[in-house]
Amino acid sequence: MKLVSVEKAGRVFAGLWLESKVLDLAAAARAAGESGDFSSVLAIIRGGTGALAGLRRIEARAAELQAALLAAGEVQVLAPIPQPVRNVICVGRNYAEHVKEGYGVFGRDPKLPTVPQFFTKATHTINAPGGNVRLDASLTALLDYEVELALVIGQGGRDIPASQALAHVWGYMVANDFSARDLQRRHDQWFKGKSLDGTCPIGPWIIDRESLGEVGTLELTLSVNGEERQRDRAASMIFDIPTIIASLSAGMTLEPGDIVSTGTPSGVGFAMQPPQALKAGDLVVARIDRIGELRNRIVAA
């Protein structure tokens, strides 16, 4: 099940992506006699198991609900959660080879983290699956990419044990953590360099946990202008998803709709010899098999 946010004629609404068509969920719910709020992706996630069950019933009847079906070409696909309530939570240094390449840039021996390293990207970083990513040369000369598997929290909670963590995941999507490496170094922390507007495309939809199944076999890839730069499987993460959620929620409440991005594999531009900064005109394609892809063009400010 592919849950999307789309826009048509100025109206933003939740839909089910059915390849060549999109099912308007609010209209479909009315026609199907489903109670609850199906107006937005965030409202559906907050609706919990009841809303998810309703989604499954609506999906099963999609062919009957012709009045709620739109041609895919009639709508613009947005980020699944266009305006998150809280910052995107990210895990840094979560693939061993990425840790090694980062330390290698500075000629230092790698030191793998012993606990997840968290940082956030501001809410205004959210961008659409096909949105342009702004490059302001007055701010950064080393804009970089990072393909990541992102999860969306369904059931909130605090002090969630790893054994129960996956039950708190609503679903998964692709994220690209565009990063201004020189800003990171200048400010001696990650937040500023990771929080320029529009530097977190997500999507193209959220696939619910049960539909996607085991995530360890997922393959993450990224290319720039058709040249492959990154390729690895989610199983290579140093800290798996249950560990990430358990560590993050320790003493800190997670809310429905929270976005957690789980780290990037090796192959980033700043670690190449010589370093390869993104430039205006570049097409960056981040893909995770069984989920989908993001296609983002770099444009000059």
WOJOUR-V371475 format. One record per residue. N is the residue number from 1. RES is the residue in one letter. OMEGA is omega in whole degrees, 0 to 359 (none if undefined). BURIAL is b if it has 16 or more other C-alpha atoms within 10 Angstrom, else e. Layout:
# WOJOUR-V371475
n | res | omega | burial
N | RES | OMEGA | BURIAL
N | RES | OMEGA | BURIAL
This chain:
# WOJOUR-V371475
n | res | omega | burial
1 | M | 183 | b
2 | K | 183 | b
3 | L | 186 | b
4 | V | 165 | b
5 | S | 181 | b
6 | V | 178 | b
7 | E | 174 | e
8 | K | 178 | e
9 | A | 177 | e
10 | G | 179 | e
11 | R | 177 | e
12 | V | 183 | b
13 | F | 180 | b
14 | A | 179 | b
15 | G | 168 | b
16 | L | 180 | b
17 | W | 182 | b
18 | L | 180 | b
19 | E | 183 | e
20 | S | 182 | e
21 | K | 175 | b
22 | V | 178 | b
23 | L | 176 | b
24 | D | 190 | b
25 | L | 178 | b
26 | A | 179 | b
27 | A | 180 | b
28 | A | 180 | b
29 | A | 178 | b
30 | R | 182 | e
31 | A | 183 | e
32 | A | 180 | b
33 | G | 179 | e
34 | E | 176 | b
35 | S | 179 | e
36 | G | 184 | e
37 | D | 179 | b
38 | F | 186 | b
39 | S | 181 | b
40 | S | 179 | b
41 | V | 181 | b
42 | L | 178 | b
43 | A | 179 | b
44 | I | 179 | b
45 | I | 179 | b
46 | R | 179 | b
47 | G | 173 | b
48 | G | 185 | e
49 | T | 179 | e
50 | G | 179 | e
51 | A | 179 | b
52 | L | 177 | b
53 | A | 177 | e
54 | G | 177 | b
55 | L | 181 | b
56 | R | 178 | e
57 | R | 178 | e
58 | I | 180 | b
59 | E | 181 | b
60 | A | 183 | e
61 | R | 187 | e
62 | A | 182 | b
63 | A | 180 | e
64 | E | 190 | e
65 | L | 187 | b
66 | Q | 183 | e
67 | A | 181 | e
68 | A | 181 | b
69 | L | 178 | b
70 | L | 173 | b
71 | A | 182 | e
72 | A | 181 | b
73 | G | 180 | e
74 | E | 187 | e
75 | V | 173 | b
76 | Q | 181 | e
77 | V | 180 | b
78 | L | 168 | b
79 | A | 182 | b
80 | P | 173 | b
81 | I | 188 | b
82 | P | 182 | b
83 | Q | 179 | e
84 | P | 182 | b
85 | V | 183 | e
86 | R | 177 | e
87 | N | 172 | b
88 | V | 180 | b
89 | I | 185 | b
90 | C | 175 | b
91 | V | 178 | b
92 | G | 173 | b
93 | R | 183 | b
94 | N | 173 | b
95 | Y | 188 | b
96 | A | 182 | b
97 | E | 176 | b
98 | H | 176 | b
99 | V | 182 | b
100 | K | 181 | b
101 | E | 178 | b
102 | G | 178 | b
103 | Y | 182 | e
104 | G | 178 | e
105 | V | 183 | e
106 | F | 177 | e
107 | G | 182 | e
108 | R | 176 | e
109 | D | 183 | e
110 | P | 176 | e
111 | K | 182 | e
112 | L | 179 | e
113 | P | 178 | e
114 | T | 173 | e
115 | V | 179 | e
116 | P | 179 | b
117 | Q | 186 | b
118 | F | 168 | b
119 | F | 179 | b
120 | T | 170 | b
121 | K | 183 | b
122 | A | 185 | b
123 | T | 181 | b
124 | H | 174 | b
125 | T | 184 | b
126 | I | 181 | b
127 | N | 183 | b
128 | A | 180 | b
129 | P | 179 | b
130 | G | 184 | b
131 | G | 174 | b
132 | N | 177 | b
133 | V | 186 | b
134 | R | 176 | b
135 | L | 179 | b
136 | D | 183 | e
137 | A | 178 | e
138 | S | 181 | e
139 | L | 185 | e
140 | T | 173 | b
141 | A | 183 | b
142 | L | 174 | b
143 | L | 187 | b
144 | D | 183 | b
145 | Y | 174 | b
146 | E | 175 | b
147 | V | 182 | b
148 | E | 169 | b
149 | L | 179 | b
150 | A | 175 | b
151 | L | 178 | b
152 | V | 179 | b
153 | I | 176 | b
154 | G | 177 | b
155 | Q | 180 | b
156 | G | 178 | b
157 | G | 178 | b
158 | R | 179 | e
159 | D | 182 | b
160 | I | 178 | b
161 | P | 181 | e
162 | A | 182 | b
163 | S | 181 | e
164 | Q | 190 | e
165 | A | 185 | b
166 | L | 177 | b
167 | A | 180 | b
168 | H | 180 | b
169 | V | 175 | b
170 | W | 182 | b
171 | G | 190 | b
172 | Y | 176 | b
173 | M | 176 | b
174 | V | 173 | b
175 | A | 173 | b
176 | N | 183 | b
177 | D | 176 | b
178 | F | 190 | b
179 | S | 174 | b
180 | A | 189 | b
181 | R | 181 | b
182 | D | 175 | b
183 | L | 176 | b
184 | Q | 183 | b
185 | R | 182 | e
186 | R | 182 | e
187 | H | 177 | e
188 | D | 173 | e
189 | Q | 188 | e
190 | W | 193 | b
191 | F | 183 | b
192 | K | 182 | b
193 | G | 180 | b
194 | K | 191 | b
195 | S | 173 | b
196 | L | 183 | b
197 | D | 173 | b
198 | G | 184 | b
199 | T | 175 | b
200 | C | 172 | b
201 | P | 177 | b
202 | I | 176 | b
203 | G | 356 | b
204 | P | 177 | b
205 | W | 172 | b
206 | I | 174 | b
207 | I | 183 | b
208 | D | 188 | b
209 | R | 184 | b
210 | E | 180 | e
211 | S | 183 | e
212 | L | 181 | b
213 | G | 185 | e
214 | E | 183 | e
215 | V | 184 | b
216 | G | 182 | e
217 | T | 181 | e
218 | L | 179 | b
219 | E | 178 | b
220 | L | 176 | b
221 | T | 175 | b
222 | L | 177 | b
223 | S | 175 | b
224 | V | 183 | b
225 | N | 177 | e
226 | G | 178 | e
227 | E | 181 | e
228 | E | 179 | e
229 | R | 184 | b
230 | Q | 173 | b
231 | R | 176 | b
232 | D | 178 | b
233 | R | 181 | b
234 | A | 178 | b
235 | A | 180 | b
236 | S | 179 | b
237 | M | 177 | b
238 | I | 178 | b
239 | F | 181 | b
240 | D | 187 | b
241 | I | 176 | b
242 | P | 179 | b
243 | T | 179 | b
244 | I | 183 | b
245 | I | 180 | b
246 | A | 181 | b
247 | S | 182 | b
248 | L | 186 | b
249 | S | 180 | b
250 | A | 180 | e
251 | G | 183 | e
252 | M | 183 | e
253 | T | 171 | e
254 | L | 184 | b
255 | E | 173 | b
256 | P | 182 | b
257 | G | 174 | b
258 | D | 178 | b
259 | I | 178 | b
260 | V | 179 | b
261 | S | 200 | b
262 | T | 176 | b
263 | G | 186 | b
264 | T | 175 | b
265 | P | 177 | b
266 | S | 177 | b
267 | G | 181 | b
268 | V | 187 | b
269 | G | 186 | b
270 | F | 181 | b
271 | A | 179 | b
272 | M | 179 | e
273 | Q | 355 | e
274 | P | 179 | e
275 | P | 182 | e
276 | Q | 177 | e
277 | A | 174 | b
278 | L | 181 | b
279 | K | 180 | b
280 | A | 181 | e
281 | G | 181 | e
282 | D | 173 | e
283 | L | 181 | b
284 | V | 181 | b
285 | V | 177 | b
286 | A | 187 | b
287 | R | 169 | b
288 | I | 183 | b
289 | D | 183 | e
290 | R | 174 | e
291 | I | 181 | b
292 | G | 184 | b
293 | E | 173 | b
294 | L | 178 | b
295 | R | 187 | b
296 | N | 180 | b
297 | R | 175 | b
298 | I | 181 | b
299 | V | 180 | b
300 | A | 178 | e
301 | A | none | e
